[in-house]
Amino acid sequence: MPWRRWVPEERPTVVRAIIVGAGTAGVGVLIRFALQPVLETDSPFITFFPALLGAALWGGTGAGLICLSLCCAAALAFFFPQTDLQHQVWAVLAFLVSGGLLSLAGSVLASTVRQLRESHRQMEAAQGDLRTLVNELAHRGRNGLTVIMAIINQSARTAETAQELAEIVSARLNAMALAQDEVARRGGNSAALGDLLARTLSPFDLDRFVFAPSPTLEVLSETATALALLTHELATNAVKYGALSAPDGQVRVAWEAEQGSVRLLWREHGGPPVTEPKGEGFGTRLLKMALVSQGGRAGRRFEADGVVCEIDFPHVAPALG
């Protein structure tokens, strides 16, 4: 509404109430003086009512009361007709009551307008947050579908039977779901790296993994999904061909922060001798592509004691308390 712009945004202070109350009273008195030749001694308070309303709107109840007092004093001093005392008392009382009610109504109106403005700002902010959330969910949904399609396509290339395909796809999707659960548990934007790895590797017997002392770090949502798929694939290969295929084999996992990024080291030992595969399976392709969109990379070496994988990824946030 157009009149809302005449109400100040902030709540009035004491100094402002005094200035506004005195100023509006002075304006009312000046206008009454200007109309004196026309009004003579009639209607001594006529120009004070707009002043009272303005004082209450701009300066609150305090300014309205100050304006009311000054206007009453000015009317008695300069504009009141020379009538009997009883008439003066009743006229002043009527002005004080009506003027006080007008000031109160004006201050309530101003407070209501300020509350409406604040509610409008909060509503606009909430709508902006909602639009951002919807866009983010749509973006994550598209990414999730892309990953799922890639999992199914790549798994179908290596599976020999429908049962094997179902098991492979189910395991990989479960790793993805565990990552998303961990992200959701932390508020939807990031996941604690240690908790993420522990949940992803829990199906492979965590007693076979040695987590070296490492800093507490947070990884962003999309990075968490890629890491979950990648470490799940490394663990799967370790069970089939690497350290976890031997009774005493273990995997050591450690990470450290380096200039705004994280380097995660996966080192297998105690398993059978390993050799680099001749073909390019899902794990090899995943190593090359999993973290590229986040600006990361992964490399794998086949050493005498077992597989060593180094994974670098950016976008690290401090751990939430």
DOLUMRO-580399 format. One record per atom (N, C-alpha, C, O): residue in one letter; x, y, z. Coordinates in steps of 0.1 Angstrom, whole numbers, plus 5000, padded with zeros to 4 digits. Example, Ala and Ser with C-alpha at 12.3 -4.5 7.8 and 13.67 -1.06 7.14 Angstrom:
A513249435078
A512349555078
A513249675078
A514249675085
S512849785071
S513749895071
S512950005079
S513450115080
//
This chain:
M500849885000
M500050005000
M500950125000
M501950125006
P500550234993
P501350354992
P501650415005
P502750465007
W500750425015
W500950485027
W502050415036
W502550475045
R502350295033
R503350225041
R504750285040
R505550265049
R505050355029
R506350415028
R506550535037
R507650575039
W505450585043
W505550695052
W505950655066
W506150735074
V505850525069
V506150475082
V507650435082
V508050355073
P508450475092
P509850445092
P510050295094
P509250225100
E511250245089
E511550105090
E511850065104
E511349965109
E512650145111
E513150105124
E512250155135
E511450255133
R512350095147
R511550135158
R512150265164
R513350285164
P511250365169
P511750495173
P512550475186
P512250395195
T513550565188
T514350575200
T513850695208
T512950765204
V514350705220
V513850815229
V514250955223
V513351045223
V515450965218
V515851095212
V515051125200
V514551235198
R514751025192
R513951045180
R512551085184
R511951165178
A512051015195
A510651045199
A510551195203
A509551265200
I511551245211
I511551385215
I511651475203
I510851575202
I512551445194
I512651535182
I511451535174
I510951645170
V510851415171
V509651405163
V508451475170
V507651545163
G508351445183
G507151505190
G507251655190
G506251725188
A508451705193
A508551855194
A508451915180
A507752015178
G508951845170
G508951895156
G507551905150
G507152005145
T506751795152
T505451795147
T504551885154
T503651955149
A504751905167
A503952005175
A504252145170
A503352225168
G505552175167
G505952305162
G505252325148
G504852445145
V505252225140
V504552245127
V503052275128
V502552365122
G502452195138
G501052225140
G500752365145
G499752425141
V501652415154
V501452545159
V501652655148
V500952745148
L502652635140
L502952725129
L501752735120
L501352845115
I501152615116
I499952615107
I498852685114
I498052755108
R498652665127
R497552725134
R497752875134
R496752945133
F498952925136
F499253065135
F498853125121
F498253225120
A499253045111
A498953085097
A497453095095
A496953175087
L496653005101
L495253005099
L494453095109
L493253105109
Q495253165118
Q494553245128
Q493653345123
Q492553365129
P493953425112
P493053525107
P491653465103
P490653525103
V491753335098
V490453275093
V489753215105
V488453225106
L490453145114
L489753065124
L489553155137
L488653125144
E490253265138
E490253345150
E490353265163
E491353195164
T489353265171
T489453185184
T488753055183
T488652975193
D488153025171
D487352905170
D488352785167
D489452805161
S488052665171
S488752545168
S490252565171
S491152555162
P490552575184
P492052595188
P492852475185
P494052485184
F492252355184
F493052225183
F493052175169
F493552065167
I492452235159
I492152175147
I493352135139
I493352025133
T494452215140
T495652175132
T496552075140
T497652035135
F496152045152
F497051965161
F496751815159
F497651725161
F495551775154
F495251635152
F496151575141
F496651465143
P496351635129
P497251575120
P498751565125
P499451475122
A499051665133
A500451665139
A500551545149
A501651485149
L499551525157
L499551405166
L499751275158
L500451185162
L498951265148
L499051135140
L500351115134
L500951005134
G500951225128
G502251215122
G503351185133
G504251105130
A503251245145
A504151215156
A504151065160
A505151005162
A502951015161
A502750875165
A503250785154
A503950675157
L503050815141
L503550725130
L505050725129
L505650625127
W505650845131
W507150855129
W507950835141
W509050795140
G507350865153
G508050855165
G507550765176
G508150755187
G506350705173
G505850615183
G504950685194
G504650805193
T504550605204
T503650655214
T504250775222
T503650875225
G505550765225
G506250865232
G506250995225
G505951105231
A506550995212
A506451115204
A505051175203
A504851295204
G504051085202
G502651135202
G502351205215
G501651305215
L502751145227
L502451215240
L503151345241
L502651445247
I504451355237
I505151475237
I504451585229
I504251695233
C504051545217
C503351635208
C502051675214
C501651795213
L501351585220
L500051615227
L500251725238
L499451815239
S501251705246
S501451795257
S501851935252
S501252035257
L502751945242
L503152075237
L501952145229
L501852265230
C501152065222
C500052125215
C499052185224
C498452285222
C498752105235
C497852155245
C498252285252
C497552375254
A499652285255
A500152405261
A500052525251
A499752635255
A500352505238
A500352615229
A498852655227
A498652785225
A497952565227
A496552605225
A496052695236
A495352795234
L496452655249
L496052735260
L496752875260
L496152975265
A497952875255
A498653005256
A498253095245
A498253225247
F497953045233
F497753135221
F496453135215
F495953235209
F495753025215
F494553005206
F493252985213
F492252975207
F493352975226
F492052935233
F491153055235
F491653165239
P489853045232
P488953155234
P488853195249
P488953105257
Q488553315251
Q488453365265
Q487053335269
Q486053415268
T486853215274
T485653165280
T485753135294
T486853155300
D484753075300
D484853045314
D485752925316
D486052855307
L486252915328
L487252815332
L486752675330
L487452585325
Q485452655333
Q484852515332
Q484852475317
Q485152355314
H484552565308
H484552535294
H485952495289
H486152405281
Q486952575294
Q488352545291
Q488752405295
Q489452325288
V488352375308
V488752245313
V488152125305
V488852035302
W486852135302
W486252035294
W486852025280
W487051915274
A487152135274
A487752135260
A489152065261
A489451995252
V489952105271
V491252045272
V491151895274
V491951825268
L490251855283
L490151715286
L489751635274
L490251525271
A488751695266
A488351625254
A489451615244
A489651515237
F490351725243
F491451715234
F492451615238
F493051535230
L492751605252
L493751515257
L493251365254
L494051285250
V491951345257
V491451205255
V491451165240
V492051065236
S490951255231
S490851225217
S492251225211
S492551135203
G493051315215
G494451315210
G495251205215
G496051145207
G495051155227
G495751045232
G495350915225
G496250835221
L494050895222
L493550785215
L494150785200
L494550685195
L494250905194
L494750915181
L496250875181
L496750815172
S496950925191
S498350895192
S498650745193
S499450685187
L497750685202
L497850535204
L497550465191
L498250365188
A496450505184
A496150435172
A497250455161
A497550355154
G497850575161
G498950595151
G500150505154
G500750455145
S500550495167
S501650415171
S501450265168
S502250185164
V500150215171
V499850075168
V499850055153
V500349945149
L499350145145
L499350135131
L500850125126
L501150045117
A501650215131
A503050205127
A503750075131
A504550025123
S503450025143
S504049895147
S503549785138
S504349695134
T502249785134
T501749685126
T502349685112
T502649585106
V502549805107
V503249825094
V504649765094
V505049695085
R505349795105
R506749745106
R506749595107
R507649525101
Q505749535114
Q505649395115
Q505349335101
Q505849225098
L504449395094
L504149345081
L505349355071
L505549265063
R506149455072
R507349465064
R508249355068
R508849285059
E508449325081
E509349225085
E508849085080
E509649005076
S507549065082
S507048935077
S507148925062
S507448815057
H507049035055
H507149025040
H508648995037
H508848915027
R509549055044
R511049025041
R511348875044
R512048815037
Q510748825056
Q511048695059
Q510348595049
Q510948495046
M509248635044
M508548545034
M509348545021
M509548435015
E509848655017
E510648665005
E511948585007
E512348504998
A512548595019
A513748515022
A513448365022
A514248285016
A512348325028
A511948185028
A511648135014
A512048015010
Q511048215005
Q510748174992
Q512048154984
Q512248064976
G513048244986
G514348234980
G515048104984
G515648034976
D514948074997
D515647955002
D514947834996
D515547734993
L513547834995
L512847724989
L513247704975
L513447594970
R513347814967
R513747794953
R515147734952
R515447654944
T516047784961
T517447724961
T517347584964
T518147504958
L516547544974
L516447404978
L515947314967
L516447204964
V514847364960
V514247294949
V515347274938
V515447164932
N516047374935
N517047364924
N518147274928
N518647194920
E518547274941
E519547184946
E519147044945
E519846954941
L517847014949
L517346884949
L517246824934
L517546714932
A516846914925
A516746874911
A518146844906
A518346744899
H519146924910
H520546904905
H521046774911
H521646694903
R520746744924
R521246624930
R520546504924
R521046394922
G519246524921
G518446414915
G519046374901
G519146254898
R519346474893
R519946444880
R521246374881
R521546274874
N522046424891
N523346364893
N523246214897
N523946124893
G522246194906
G522046064912
G521545964901
G522045854900
L520646014892
L520245924881
L521345894871
L521445784866
T522245994869
T523345974860
T524245864866
T524745774859
V524545874879
V525345774886
V524745634885
V525445534883
I523445624888
I522745494888
I522845434874
I523045314873
M522545514864
M522645464850
M524045414847
M524245314840
A525045484851
A526445444849
A526745314856
A527445224851
I526245304869
I526445174876
I525845064869
I526444954867
I524645074864
I523944964857
I524644934844
I524844814842
N524945034836
N525645004823
N526944934825
N527244834819
Q527744984835
Q529144934837
Q529044794843
Q529844704839
S528044774852
S527944644858
S527444534848
S527844424849
A526644574839
A526144484829
A527244434820
A527144324814
R528344504818
R529444464809
R530244354815
R530744264808
T530244344829
T531144244835
T530344124841
T530844014843
A529044144844
A528244034850
A527943934839
A527643964828
E528043804843
E527843694834
E526443634835
E525943574826
T525743664846
T524343614848
T523443724853
T524043824859
A522143714852
A521243814857
A521343824873
A521243934878
Q521643704879
Q521743704894
Q523043784898
Q522943864907
E524043764891
E525343834894
E525143984892
E525644064900
L524444014881
L524244164878
L523444224889
L523744334893
A522344154894
A521544204904
A522344224917
A522144324924
E523244134920
E524044144932
E525044264931
E525244334941
I525644274920
I526644384918
I525944514919
I526344604926
V524844534912
V524144664912
V523644694925
V523744804930
S523044594932
S522544614946
S523644664955
S523444754963
A524744594955
A525844634964
A526344774961
A526644854970
R526444814948
R526944944945
R525945054948
R526245164953
L524645024946
L523645124950
L523545134965
L523245244970
N523745024972
N523745034987
N524845124992
N524645195001
A526045114985
A527145204989
A526745354987
A527045444995
M526045374976
M525645514973
M524545554983
M524545674987
A523645464987
A522645504996
A523245525010
A522845625017
L524245455014
L524945475027
L525545615027
L525445685037
A526145655016
A526745785015
A525645895017
A525845995024
Q524545875010
Q523445975011
Q522845985025
Q522546085030
D522845865032
D522345865045
D523245945055
D522746015063
E524545925052
E525445995061
E525446145058
E525546225068
V525246185046
V525046325043
V523846385049
V523846495055
A522746305048
A521446355054
A521546365069
A520946455075
R522246275075
R522446285090
R523146405094
R523046455105
R524046465085
R524846575089
R524146705084
R524746815084
G522946695079
G522246825075
G521946835060
G521346935056
G522546745052
G522246745038
G523246815029
G523146805016
N524346875034
N525346935026
N526646875026
N527446885016
S526946805036
S528346745038
S528246625047
S527246595053
A529346545047
A529446435056
A530846425062
A531846475056
A530946375074
A532246355081
A532946245074
A532446135072
L534146275070
L534946175062
L535146045069
L534845935063
G535446045082
G535645925089
G534445835090
G534445715088
D533345905093
D532045835095
D531545775081
D531045665080
L531845855070
L531445815057
L532145685053
L531545585048
L533445685056
L534245565052
L533845445061
L533745335056
A533645465074
A533245355082
A531845295078
A531745175078
R530945375074
R529645325070
R529745255056
R529145145054
T530545305047
T530645245034
T531345115035
T531045015028
L532345105044
L533144975045
L532644875055
L533144765056
S531544915062
S531044825073
S530644685067
S530744585074
P530144675055
P529744535050
P530944445048
P530744325046
F532144505048
F533344425045
F534144385058
F535244345057
D533544405070
D534144375083
D535244475086
D536344475082
L534744575094
L535644685097
L536944645105
L537844715106
D536844525111
D538044475118
D539244455109
D540444445113
R538944435096
R540044415086
R540644545081
R541544545073
F540144665086
F540544795082
F541244865094
F540744865105
V542344925091
V543145005101
V543045145097
V543545195087
F542245225105
F542145365102
F543245445110
F543145455123
A544145495103
A545245565110
A544745705115
A543845755110
P545345755126
P544945885131
P545045985120
P546046015114
S543846055118
S543746155107
S542846265111
S542046255121
P543046385105
P542246495109
P540746475107
P540346405098
T539946535115
T538446535113
T538046635102
T538246755104
L537546585092
L537146675080
L535746645075
L535246535078
E535246745068
E533946725062
E534146725047
E534946805042
V533346645040
V533446645025
V532046685020
V531046645026
L531946755009
L530746795003
L529946674998
L530446564995
S528646694996
S527646594993
S528046504981
S528146384981
E528346574969
E528646504957
E529946424958
E530146314953
T530946484965
T532146424967
T532046294976
T532646194974
A531146304986
A530846194995
A530346074987
A530745964989
T529346094978
T528845984970
T529945924961
T530045804960
A530746004955
A531845954946
A532845874955
A533245764951
L533145924967
L534145854976
L533545714980
L534245614981
A532245714983
A531645594988
A531645484977
A532045374980
L531345524965
L531445424954
L532845384951
L533045264949
L533745474952
L535145444950
L535745344960
L536345244957
T535545374973
T536045294984
T535345154984
T535945054987
H534045154981
H533345034980
H533944944969
H534044824971
E534245004958
E534844924947
E536244874951
E536544754947
L537044954958
L538344914962
L538244794972
L538944694971
A537244804981
A537044694991
A536544564984
A536944454988
T535644584974
T535144464967
T536344394960
T536444274961
N537244464954
N538344404947
N539344344957
N539944244954
A539444414969
A540344354979
A539844224984
A540544134987
V538444214985
V537844084989
V538043974979
V538343854982
K537944014966
K538043914955
K539543874952
K539843754951
Y540443974951
Y541743944946
Y542843994956
Y544043954954
G542544084965
G543644154973
G543744104987
G543543994990
A544044204996
A544444175009
A543244105017
A543544015025
L542044145014
L540944085022
L540543945017
L539643885023
S541243895007
S540943765003
S541843665011
S541643545010
A542843715019
A543643635027
A543243645042
A542743755046
P543443545050
P542943545064
P543543665072
P542943725080
D544843695070
D545543795078
D545743925070
D546344015075
G545143935059
G545244065051
G544444175058
G543444155064
Q545044295056
Q544344415061
Q544444535051
Q545244525042
V543744635054
V543744755046
V543944875055
V543244885065
R544944955053
R545245075061
R544745195053
R545045215042
V543945275060
V543345395054
V543745515063
V543645515075
A544245615056
A544645745062
A544445855053
A544345835041
W544245975058
W544146095050
W544646215057
W544846215069
E545046315049
E545546435054
E545146555046
E544846535034
A545046675052
A544646795044
A545846855038
A546946875045
E545846895026
E546946965019
E546447075011
E545847065000
Q546647205016
Q546347325008
Q544847325003
Q544647334991
G543947305011
G542547315007
G541947185001
G540847184996
S542747085000
S542246954995
S542646845004
S543346865014
V542146725001
V542446605010
V543146495001
V542746474990
R544146435007
R544746315001
R544446195010
R544846195021
L543746105004
L543445975011
L544245865006
L544345844993
L544845785015
L545745685011
L545145545015
L544845525026
W544945455005
W544445325007
W545645225004
W546145214993
R546045155014
R547145065013
R546844925018
R546444905030
E546944825009
E546644685013
E547944615016
E548944635010
H547844525026
H549044435029
H548544305035
H547444295041
G549444205034
G549144075040
G548343985030
G547843885035
G548144025018
G547343945009
G548243874999
G549443875000
P547643814989
P548443744979
P549043844969
P548643964969
P550043804962
P550643894952
P549643944942
P548743864938
V549744064938
V548744124929
V549444174917
V550644214917
T548744174906
T549244224893
T548244314887
T547044304889
E548744404879
E547844504873
E546944434863
E547444354854
P545644454863
P544744384854
P544944434839
P545344544837
K544744334830
K545044374816
K543844454810
K544044544802
G542644414814
G541544484809
G541144604818
G541744634828
E540144684813
E539644794821
E538244774826
E537344774818
G538144734839
G536944704845
G536244834851
G536744944849
F535144804858
F534444914864
F535244994874
F535245114874
G536044924882
G536944984892
G537945084885
G538145194890
T538545034874
T539545124867
T538845244862
T539345354863
R537745224855
R536945344850
R536545434861
R536545564860
L536145374872
L535645464884
L536845544889
L536645654893
L537945484890
L539145554895
L539445674886
L539845784891
K539245664873
K539545774864
K538445884864
K538846004862
M537245844867
M536145944864
M535445984877
M534746084877
A535545914888
A534645934900
A534646074905
A533646134908
L535846134906
L536046264913
L536446374903
L536746484907
V536346344890
V536746444880
V535846574881
V536346684880
S534546554882
S533646664882
S533746744894
S533346864894
Q534346694905
Q534646774917
Q536046834917
Q536446894927
G536746804907
G538146854906
G539146764913
G540246814916
G538746644916
G539746554922
G540246444912
G540046454900
R541046354918
R541646244909
R541946134918
R542046144930
A542146014912
A542545894919
A543545814911
A543345804899
G544545754917
G545545674910
G545745544918
G545745544931
R546045434911
R546245304918
R547645244914
R547945254902
R548345184923
R549645124920
R549544974926
R548844954936
F550144884919
F550144744923
F551544714928
F552444674920
E551744734941
E553044704947
E553144564951
E552244484951
A554444524956
A554644384959
A553744344971
A553344224972
D553544434980
D552744394992
D551244414991
D550544364999
G550844474980
G549444494978
G549144624970
G550044694967
V547844644968
V547344764961
V547544884969
V547244884981
V547944994963
V548045124969
V547245224961
V547445234949
C546345294967
C545545384959
C545545524966
C545345534978
E545845624958
E545945764964
E544745844957
E544545844945
I543945904966
I542745974961
I542846114966
I542946144978
D542746204957
D542746354960
D541446414957
D540846384947
F540946494966
F539646564963
F539646694970
F540146704981
P538946794964
P538946934970
P537646954978
P536946854982
H537347084981
H536047124987
H535947065001
H534946985003
V536847095009
V536847035023
V536247145032
V536747265031
A535347115040
A534747205050
A535247165064
A535347045066
P535347255073
P535647215087
P534547135093
P533347155089
A534947045101
A533946955107
A532947025116
A533347115123
L531646995115
L530647055123
L530746995137
L530946875138
G530547075147
G530747025161
G529846915165
G529846865176
//
